[in-house]
Amino acid sequence: MRWLEKLALFIAFSGAISAGAVILVANMAKLAPEWQLATTFFYAQGPNSASASTLNQAITPVEAEIVAPPAPVMSANDDSQKFIRPFVIAKDNLLSSGEKFVVVNFFAKNIELYEGGALVATTSVRALGDPQGWGGTPAGLYNVLDKSERAFSASAEAYMPNALHFYGKYYIHGEPYYASGRKLGADVSGGCVQLADSEAPNFFAQVDQNVPVLAVDKPADDFVYPSGAKTVLPNISAKSFLVADLDSGEIIADQDSTKVFPIASITKLMTAVVVAEHIDLRRNIEIEPKDLEAFGDTAGLDLEKSFRVVELFYPLLIESSNDTAEVVARFLGREATIDLMNEKAERLFMTDTRYADVSGFDVKNTSTARDLYLLGRYIKNNRRPILDITKGKAVTSFGPVRFDVRQMENKNEFAKGADFIGGKSGYLDEAKNTGLFMFKIKVAGEEREVAIVVLKSEHLKKDVEVLKGWVERNYK
């Protein structure tokens, strides 16, 4: 074995990645192409995470480019390069800009107003939406779209005083009331951020149109995975994968997780999110001939039948129905729905994601494993019924579901598992198998919620089982 190979293997096995080691290996890469993959490992990984491109392939001649340091959604601290914490980065950037912005803290139930890099006011939140139901308040980075001294909610049939519209059907507003003047109560919110009438007017006066609104669902917890994996991560068929904790943001293992690939029917998760956040789920739509032109057939989705929006989510997310995707997109208009999907991706810090249709049948629906982790985390914390449906569970549907859910073939391979939180699979010839799955896994005696994302996989179920099993063995 050549001395350069011995040195690279020593650094890889030791896990002691110093700045000098990175520079040394980077210089090797400039001289010898076969060292480029090893360099990729040193740039992209922290000391405790594992990559299939390290030990198994470190001395294999390959053609690969040296990747840049982790994407901006990573934690900015040099000693924390293995955490995906976009809300921390977003707040730091806003503070550095000195502009006026608002932070809505779901966990603390307050709103903070910042200006000139300093906190200038704090307002208590009276009510938020329920993330376990359809009325969860949306997290992400938004802007005040418009202001109104009195807005009207068609779904609640109530007025919202001192209303700041920041996204979809969601507002920050005072205590809502009916036309009679009777108030709805402090425990009622369909997803809006409700303030007390004693504080709402002052907050309304301080916040202008276009002011950024950073809505934070929950802070990252401080759990850290034990250092030093006991076994090398096995090879799998997927070209890209990510295993990361959904509550701490820690990356446990990854390979090319920032590389863009087609995502196939994982697209339908974002379709469901956008429709749920812009449409009253009780609304009905009648099936038209053009709705059934998409690839595939869905039992029960017949001409001239009428369904509520929420009913359509069952074939959309369980059977991965393409024609159902076209039906739900018709509520807002197909192109408008696609535009909203791309906008939502931006609001969730999914910077490398692009949507071209609503079903995933178009190969131009592309994303990265890291972006899809952010989507999974968002749905888990803000739109939980979507995940429940992917498991085949019944959710609040505002009436009987006129599809036979028990007879549906669930395309999500792990739907029957007791430890499965939810997720979505997909397939296209160009994309191969794709999957975003979330599981409960015991780590050091504590139950953790972990996302496993695989792209361009030849053997989806096997790849996910290998990654999940590796985590369970190494961190039990």
Backbone torsions as a table, in degrees:
resi	resn	phi	psi	omega
1	MET	NA	134.1	-179.8
2	ARG	-67.2	154.6	-176.3
3	TRP	-62.9	-33.1	177.8
4	LEU	-63.9	-39.0	178.8
5	GLU	-64.0	-42.8	179.4
6	LYS	-60.8	-41.8	-179.1
7	LEU	-64.6	-44.1	180.0
8	ALA	-62.9	-42.1	179.5
9	LEU	-66.3	-38.0	178.0
10	PHE	-60.5	-45.0	-179.7
11	ILE	-65.6	-42.1	-178.5
12	ALA	-64.0	-43.9	-178.1
13	PHE	-73.0	-34.1	-176.1
14	SER	-70.5	-31.1	-177.5
15	GLY	74.1	0.1	-179.4
16	ALA	-90.3	86.0	-173.5
17	ILE	-96.2	96.0	179.1
18	SER	-89.4	167.1	177.8
19	ALA	-60.8	-38.8	179.4
20	GLY	-62.9	-38.6	179.2
21	ALA	-64.5	-40.1	179.4
22	VAL	-62.1	-45.6	-179.2
23	ILE	-63.6	-42.0	-179.1
24	LEU	-61.8	-48.8	-178.9
25	VAL	-67.0	-35.3	177.5
26	ALA	-61.4	-41.2	178.5
27	ASN	-65.5	-36.4	175.2
28	MET	-59.0	-41.6	-176.5
29	ALA	-61.9	-34.3	179.5
30	LYS	-66.1	-30.2	-176.4
31	LEU	-88.9	-32.7	-174.3
32	ALA	-134.8	117.9	-177.2
33	PRO	-57.7	-30.3	-176.4
34	GLU	-67.6	-10.4	179.3
35	TRP	-93.7	-1.3	-175.3
36	GLN	-65.3	-36.8	-179.1
37	LEU	-67.4	-39.2	176.7
38	ALA	-61.5	-39.4	178.2
39	THR	-62.8	-39.1	176.8
40	THR	-54.2	-42.6	-179.9
41	PHE	-60.8	-47.0	-174.9
42	PHE	-67.3	-33.9	178.6
43	TYR	-72.4	-41.0	-166.6
44	ALA	-91.3	-14.6	-171.9
45	GLN	-114.5	150.5	169.9
46	GLY	-89.5	177.2	-173.3
47	PRO	-68.7	-20.6	-175.0
48	ASN	-107.5	-7.1	-178.3
49	SER	-93.4	161.1	-176.1
50	ALA	-120.8	155.2	178.1
51	SER	-139.9	138.8	178.8
52	ALA	-66.8	-14.0	-178.4
53	SER	-94.4	14.6	-177.3
54	THR	-97.6	-85.7	-171.0
55	LEU	-72.2	-36.9	-176.6
56	ASN	-70.5	-27.1	-172.1
57	GLN	-127.8	9.4	-171.0
58	ALA	-62.8	-29.6	-177.4
59	ILE	-112.3	16.8	178.3
60	THR	-92.0	123.9	177.6
61	PRO	-60.8	124.5	178.4
62	VAL	-140.6	165.5	172.5
63	GLU	-105.0	106.7	-179.0
64	ALA	-149.5	147.7	178.9
65	GLU	-88.6	150.2	172.9
66	ILE	-70.6	124.6	-177.8
67	VAL	-84.1	156.3	177.5
68	ALA	-73.1	167.8	173.3
69	PRO	-57.6	164.0	-174.5
70	PRO	-51.5	153.7	-178.0
71	ALA	-61.2	161.2	-176.0
72	PRO	-58.3	-19.4	-179.1
73	VAL	-75.5	-7.0	177.4
74	MET	-74.9	158.7	176.8
75	SER	-60.9	141.5	-173.6
76	ALA	-79.4	-16.8	-177.1
77	ASN	-72.6	136.7	-177.8
78	ASP	-61.5	-29.9	-178.5
79	ASP	-90.2	7.8	-177.9
80	SER	-133.6	43.8	-175.5
81	GLN	-78.1	6.0	-179.0
82	LYS	-113.9	25.2	178.9
83	PHE	-122.5	135.8	175.3
84	ILE	-100.4	103.6	-175.7
85	ARG	-137.5	73.7	-172.8
86	PRO	-66.2	-29.8	-178.9
87	PHE	-66.9	-35.0	177.2
88	VAL	-64.1	-46.1	179.5
89	ILE	-62.3	-45.0	-178.0
90	ALA	-61.5	-44.0	-179.7
91	LYS	-66.0	-41.9	178.2
92	ASP	-60.5	-41.7	179.6
93	ASN	-65.0	-40.8	178.8
94	LEU	-66.3	-40.5	177.3
95	LEU	-62.6	-42.2	-179.4
96	SER	-65.2	-31.3	-178.5
97	SER	-71.1	-24.7	-178.5
98	GLY	78.8	-1.6	-178.3
99	GLU	-75.4	163.0	175.3
100	LYS	-75.0	134.2	176.3
101	PHE	-154.6	163.9	-176.0
102	VAL	-118.0	138.1	171.8
103	VAL	-117.5	120.5	174.9
104	VAL	-98.9	113.4	-179.1
105	ASN	-98.0	104.5	-179.4
106	PHE	-62.5	-42.0	-173.4
107	PHE	-68.5	-35.3	-179.7
108	ALA	-94.8	-8.6	-178.7
109	LYS	53.4	53.3	173.8
110	ASN	-147.7	167.3	175.4
111	ILE	-122.1	130.5	178.2
112	GLU	-109.0	135.7	176.9
113	LEU	-110.2	124.2	-179.2
114	TYR	-115.4	147.4	174.0
115	GLU	-156.2	137.8	-179.0
116	GLY	63.1	28.8	179.1
117	GLY	77.5	12.1	-177.4
118	ALA	-134.0	152.1	175.5
119	LEU	-75.1	125.5	-177.3
120	VAL	-113.9	-19.0	-180.0
121	ALA	-162.4	149.0	175.3
122	THR	-129.9	132.9	-178.7
123	THR	-124.7	135.1	178.7
124	SER	-74.1	145.2	175.8
125	VAL	-98.3	127.4	-177.4
126	ARG	-81.7	-37.7	-179.0
127	ALA	-157.3	146.0	174.4
128	LEU	-127.4	169.3	176.5
129	GLY	-74.2	163.3	179.8
130	ASP	-92.1	111.6	-177.6
131	PRO	-68.4	-18.5	178.3
132	GLN	-79.9	-13.0	176.8
133	GLY	-113.8	-168.3	-178.5
134	TRP	-76.1	-12.0	-173.5
135	GLY	-96.8	25.4	179.5
136	GLY	-64.0	141.9	176.0
137	THR	-73.2	132.6	-176.0
138	PRO	-75.8	128.4	172.9
139	ALA	-85.2	163.2	178.5
140	GLY	132.6	-173.9	180.0
141	LEU	-108.9	115.4	-175.9
142	TYR	-125.0	-170.7	174.7
143	ASN	-140.1	153.5	173.5
144	VAL	-69.0	116.0	-177.1
145	LEU	-82.1	-40.7	176.7
146	ASP	-162.5	165.5	-179.9
147	LYS	-121.7	144.1	177.3
148	SER	-148.1	131.6	178.4
149	GLU	-65.9	-22.2	175.6
150	ARG	-154.4	112.2	176.4
151	ALA	-107.5	162.8	-177.8
152	PHE	-119.8	132.2	175.5
153	SER	-98.6	113.3	-179.3
154	ALA	-68.1	-36.3	-178.1
155	SER	-69.3	-38.8	179.5
156	ALA	-90.5	-12.2	-176.1
157	GLU	53.4	47.3	-177.2
158	ALA	-142.0	159.0	178.1
159	TYR	-93.7	147.0	179.5
160	MET	-121.0	108.3	-179.6
161	PRO	-77.9	153.8	177.3
162	ASN	49.3	57.1	-170.7
163	ALA	-96.1	127.9	174.6
164	LEU	-112.8	111.3	-178.5
165	HIS	-84.6	122.7	-177.3
166	PHE	-120.7	-13.9	178.9
167	TYR	-176.7	139.1	172.3
168	GLY	48.0	-123.2	178.7
169	LYS	-102.8	28.0	-172.4
170	TYR	-115.8	138.1	-176.8
171	TYR	-135.3	158.7	160.8
172	ILE	-103.1	125.6	-172.8
173	HIS	-155.1	171.7	175.9
174	GLY	-79.4	-166.7	-175.4
175	GLU	-69.5	120.0	-177.3
176	PRO	-71.9	152.4	-178.8
177	TYR	-147.9	154.8	177.4
178	TYR	-80.1	170.9	179.5
179	ALA	-59.5	-26.5	178.8
180	SER	-73.0	-14.7	-176.3
181	GLY	100.4	-11.6	180.0
182	ARG	-72.0	133.4	-179.1
183	LYS	-83.1	153.7	-176.2
184	LEU	-76.5	-31.2	-177.5
185	GLY	113.5	155.0	-173.8
186	ALA	-73.1	-19.3	-176.6
187	ASP	-93.3	9.0	-175.5
188	VAL	-110.2	116.8	172.6
189	SER	-154.4	128.0	177.1
190	GLY	-89.3	15.1	-179.7
191	GLY	128.4	-13.1	176.6
192	CYS	-75.8	164.1	176.4
193	VAL	-98.5	114.1	-173.5
194	GLN	-102.7	130.5	177.9
195	LEU	-110.5	157.0	174.9
196	ALA	-70.3	147.4	179.7
197	ASP	-61.4	-23.1	179.1
198	SER	-72.4	-20.3	-177.4
199	GLU	-115.6	-25.1	-174.2
200	ALA	-59.0	-43.8	-178.1
201	PRO	-61.2	-40.3	-179.6
202	ASN	-67.0	-42.8	177.9
203	PHE	-63.9	-42.9	179.2
204	PHE	-57.6	-40.8	-178.3
205	ALA	-70.9	-28.1	-176.3
206	GLN	-83.1	-20.0	-172.8
207	VAL	-109.0	124.3	-177.3
208	ASP	-98.1	168.9	174.6
209	GLN	-62.2	144.8	179.6
210	ASN	78.6	-3.6	176.9
211	VAL	-63.9	131.5	178.4
212	PRO	-63.0	142.1	176.6
213	VAL	-123.3	109.7	177.5
214	LEU	-97.8	107.5	-178.3
215	ALA	-99.4	114.9	-173.0
216	VAL	-108.2	115.7	-177.0
217	ASP	-72.8	-48.0	178.0
218	LYS	-157.9	143.2	178.5
219	PRO	-74.4	154.9	175.8
220	ALA	-65.3	136.8	177.3
221	ASP	-80.4	175.1	-172.7
222	ASP	-100.9	16.0	178.3
223	PHE	-66.4	135.9	178.1
224	VAL	-127.2	132.0	179.4
225	TYR	-69.5	140.3	179.7
226	PRO	-55.8	138.1	-177.7
227	SER	-76.5	153.4	173.7
228	GLY	83.4	83.4	176.8
229	ALA	-63.0	142.8	-175.7
230	LYS	-81.1	-26.5	-179.3
231	THR	-132.9	154.5	178.0
232	VAL	-72.1	140.7	178.0
233	LEU	-64.7	124.7	-178.1
234	PRO	-65.8	158.0	173.6
235	ASN	-69.6	141.0	172.9
236	ILE	-130.0	170.4	-174.0
237	SER	-81.2	-19.4	-176.2
238	ALA	-64.6	139.0	177.1
239	LYS	-76.6	-25.0	-179.0
240	SER	-143.9	140.4	174.6
241	PHE	-155.1	161.4	175.7
242	LEU	-147.0	134.0	171.1
243	VAL	-121.7	118.1	-175.2
244	ALA	-147.3	147.4	179.4
245	ASP	-74.0	132.6	-175.5
246	LEU	-79.0	-17.7	-177.3
247	ASP	-106.4	-27.0	176.8
248	SER	-101.5	-21.4	-176.4
249	GLY	81.7	5.9	-176.8
250	GLU	-73.2	132.4	174.4
251	ILE	-82.6	120.9	-178.7
252	ILE	-91.3	-40.2	178.4
253	ALA	-158.2	145.9	175.4
254	ASP	-159.9	159.3	172.7
255	GLN	-145.2	119.1	178.6
256	ASP	49.4	43.6	-174.8
257	SER	-74.5	-8.6	175.8
258	THR	-107.9	9.1	178.6
259	LYS	-87.2	137.8	-174.6
260	VAL	-84.6	132.1	177.0
261	PHE	-138.8	159.3	170.4
262	PRO	-63.8	146.4	-174.3
263	ILE	-115.7	-5.1	177.7
264	ALA	53.9	-134.6	-169.5
265	SER	-75.9	-2.0	169.3
266	ILE	-57.9	-24.3	176.0
267	THR	-48.7	-36.9	-173.4
268	LYS	-63.4	-22.6	175.5
269	LEU	-62.9	-44.3	179.5
270	MET	-70.4	-34.3	175.3
271	THR	-57.3	-47.0	-180.0
272	ALA	-64.2	-41.3	179.8
273	VAL	-59.2	-52.0	-175.4
274	VAL	-64.3	-43.2	179.5
275	VAL	-65.0	-43.3	-179.9
276	ALA	-62.9	-29.8	-175.4
277	GLU	-92.0	-3.8	-179.6
278	HIS	-124.6	-11.8	-174.1
279	ILE	-124.5	142.3	170.0
280	ASP	-67.2	116.6	-173.4
281	LEU	-66.6	-8.3	177.7
282	ARG	-86.2	-9.5	-178.3
283	ARG	-65.6	149.1	179.8
284	ASN	-106.6	152.9	174.6
285	ILE	-141.9	142.6	-180.0
286	GLU	-97.8	138.5	-177.8
287	ILE	-73.9	129.9	180.0
288	GLU	-113.4	160.5	-177.7
289	PRO	-54.1	-41.7	-176.8
290	LYS	-66.5	-21.3	178.7
291	ASP	-66.4	-25.7	-172.7
292	LEU	-98.0	12.5	-179.0
293	GLU	-84.3	-12.8	-178.6
294	ALA	-68.8	160.8	-179.7
295	PHE	-62.7	129.8	177.8
296	GLY	99.1	161.2	178.7
297	ASP	-125.1	145.5	-179.7
298	THR	-121.5	120.4	-179.9
299	ALA	-61.1	129.4	177.9
300	GLY	93.5	-15.8	179.5
301	LEU	-88.6	81.6	-170.9
302	ASP	-109.3	154.5	179.7
303	LEU	-55.0	138.2	175.4
304	GLU	69.6	0.3	171.3
305	LYS	-76.2	153.4	-178.3
306	SER	-120.1	137.9	-178.8
307	PHE	-136.1	149.8	170.3
308	ARG	-75.4	154.4	-179.3
309	VAL	-53.2	-49.3	-174.2
310	VAL	-63.9	-31.3	177.0
311	GLU	-62.0	-37.7	-176.7
312	LEU	-68.4	-19.4	178.6
313	PHE	-65.8	-24.4	-179.0
314	TYR	-66.3	-56.9	175.7
315	PRO	-65.9	-30.1	179.5
316	LEU	-61.4	-45.7	-170.6
317	LEU	-100.6	-21.3	178.9
318	ILE	-91.1	-54.7	-179.3
319	GLU	-88.6	-7.7	-177.4
320	SER	59.7	47.7	-175.3
321	SER	-73.6	121.6	178.8
322	ASN	-73.1	-39.0	-179.6
323	ASP	-69.2	-32.1	175.4
324	THR	-65.4	-35.9	176.9
325	ALA	-59.6	-40.1	178.9
326	GLU	-67.5	-35.1	179.1
327	VAL	-65.6	-50.0	-176.4
328	VAL	-66.5	-28.5	178.6
329	ALA	-70.6	-21.3	-177.6
330	ARG	-70.9	-20.7	178.1
331	PHE	-58.0	-44.3	-177.7
332	LEU	-100.2	-14.5	-170.9
333	GLY	100.8	135.3	-173.4
334	ARG	-59.1	-50.9	-177.5
335	GLU	-66.7	-37.8	177.9
336	ALA	-64.1	-38.3	178.3
337	THR	-63.6	-44.7	178.9
338	ILE	-62.5	-42.2	177.5
339	ASP	-60.0	-42.5	180.0
340	LEU	-67.8	-33.4	176.6
341	MET	-64.0	-43.1	178.1
342	ASN	-68.1	-38.1	177.0
343	GLU	-64.3	-42.8	-179.6
344	LYS	-62.9	-40.4	177.3
345	ALA	-57.4	-42.7	177.9
346	GLU	-63.1	-41.1	-179.3
347	ARG	-66.7	-23.3	-180.0
348	LEU	-98.4	12.9	177.3
349	PHE	69.1	21.9	177.6
350	MET	-87.1	74.6	-167.5
351	THR	-72.4	-17.5	-177.6
352	ASP	-112.0	24.8	-177.0
353	THR	-109.6	136.4	176.6
354	ARG	-136.8	134.0	177.2
355	TYR	-111.4	135.3	-179.6
356	ALA	-117.3	-18.0	173.4
357	ASP	-150.2	-176.6	-173.1
358	VAL	-101.4	-5.5	-176.2
359	SER	-110.9	-24.3	-174.5
360	GLY	96.5	0.9	-179.0
361	PHE	-70.6	-25.1	177.6
362	ASP	-82.1	128.2	-178.2
363	VAL	-65.1	-14.5	-179.5
364	LYS	-80.7	0.7	168.3
365	ASN	-77.1	107.2	-173.0
366	THR	-131.4	154.1	178.2
367	SER	-163.5	-173.2	176.1
368	THR	-122.7	161.2	177.5
369	ALA	-60.2	-36.4	-178.8
370	ARG	-69.3	-41.5	177.0
371	ASP	-62.8	-41.1	-178.7
372	LEU	-68.0	-30.2	171.7
373	TYR	-58.7	-43.9	179.8
374	LEU	-63.3	-37.8	176.8
375	LEU	-64.8	-44.8	178.9
376	GLY	-61.4	-43.0	178.4
377	ARG	-61.6	-42.4	-179.5
378	TYR	-61.5	-48.1	-178.4
379	ILE	-63.9	-40.3	178.8
380	LYS	-60.0	-41.2	-174.7
381	ASN	-90.8	-17.9	-171.8
382	ASN	-129.1	-23.5	-178.2
383	ARG	-136.5	54.8	-172.2
384	ARG	-57.7	-34.7	179.2
385	PRO	-57.6	-28.2	177.7
386	ILE	-62.2	-43.1	178.1
387	LEU	-67.1	-38.6	178.8
388	ASP	-60.9	-39.9	178.6
389	ILE	-65.1	-38.1	179.5
390	THR	-62.5	-20.2	175.9
391	LYS	-89.5	-4.8	-177.5
392	GLY	87.7	11.5	-179.2
393	LYS	-82.3	149.9	174.4
394	ALA	-79.5	138.8	178.0
395	VAL	-126.6	174.5	177.1
396	THR	-57.5	118.4	-173.6
397	SER	-124.7	5.6	174.9
398	PHE	58.3	36.6	-179.4
399	GLY	137.7	179.1	-179.1
400	PRO	-66.7	146.0	176.0
401	VAL	-90.7	119.9	-173.5
402	ARG	-91.4	24.9	168.4
403	PHE	-116.7	147.3	176.8
404	ASP	-85.2	88.7	-175.2
405	VAL	-61.1	-33.7	-177.8
406	ARG	-65.1	-25.4	-179.4
407	GLN	-92.7	-3.8	-179.6
408	MET	-74.1	140.8	174.3
409	GLU	-85.4	114.3	-178.5
410	ASN	-79.4	116.3	-177.9
411	LYS	-79.4	-5.7	179.7
412	ASN	-88.3	106.7	-165.8
413	GLU	-54.7	-25.7	-173.6
414	PHE	-108.2	16.6	-171.7
415	ALA	-58.3	-30.3	-176.3
416	LYS	-88.4	-4.5	-177.8
417	GLY	-73.2	136.5	-179.8
418	ALA	-66.1	-24.9	-178.4
419	ASP	-95.1	4.6	-177.6
420	PHE	-84.9	122.6	178.5
421	ILE	-83.8	-38.6	-179.5
422	GLY	151.6	171.4	179.7
423	GLY	159.5	-168.9	-174.7
424	LYS	-152.6	140.3	174.8
425	SER	-111.9	168.6	178.1
426	GLY	-157.7	163.7	175.8
427	TYR	-153.7	135.1	166.9
428	LEU	-143.2	152.3	177.6
429	ASP	-55.3	-42.2	-177.6
430	GLU	-75.4	-29.6	-176.7
431	ALA	-92.5	-16.4	-168.1
432	LYS	58.6	-150.3	179.5
433	ASN	-87.0	139.0	178.0
434	THR	-131.0	152.1	179.5
435	GLY	-159.0	140.2	169.8
436	LEU	-124.8	110.1	-176.4
437	PHE	-129.1	146.6	178.9
438	MET	-126.0	135.9	-175.2
439	PHE	-133.6	158.6	167.3
440	LYS	-95.4	124.8	-176.8
441	ILE	-132.1	135.4	176.8
442	LYS	-77.4	124.2	179.2
443	VAL	-129.7	118.8	179.9
444	ALA	50.4	41.0	177.8
445	GLY	81.1	-0.5	-178.8
446	GLU	-117.2	138.1	178.5
447	GLU	-78.1	122.7	179.4
448	ARG	-116.9	153.6	176.2
449	GLU	-105.3	121.5	-169.5
450	VAL	-125.9	137.0	174.9
451	ALA	-98.4	138.1	173.1
452	ILE	-124.4	117.6	-179.3
453	VAL	-116.5	128.5	176.4
454	VAL	-129.7	138.3	179.3
455	LEU	-129.6	148.6	178.9
456	LYS	55.0	53.7	-177.0
457	SER	-102.8	140.0	173.8
458	GLU	-84.5	-28.8	-175.2
459	HIS	-136.5	81.8	-170.5
460	LEU	-58.5	-56.2	-175.3
461	LYS	-60.5	-44.8	-179.7
462	LYS	-63.7	-43.9	-179.8
463	ASP	-60.1	-45.5	-179.1
464	VAL	-66.2	-41.3	179.0
465	GLU	-62.7	-38.7	178.3
466	VAL	-64.0	-46.2	-179.6
467	LEU	-65.2	-44.0	179.6
468	LYS	-64.1	-44.6	179.0
469	GLY	-63.0	-36.6	179.2
470	TRP	-63.4	-43.2	177.6
471	VAL	-62.7	-45.5	-177.6
472	GLU	-62.4	-39.7	-179.2
473	ARG	-73.0	-39.4	-172.1
474	ASN	-84.9	-19.8	-175.6
475	TYR	-126.9	23.8	-177.5
476	LYS	-72.9	NA	NA
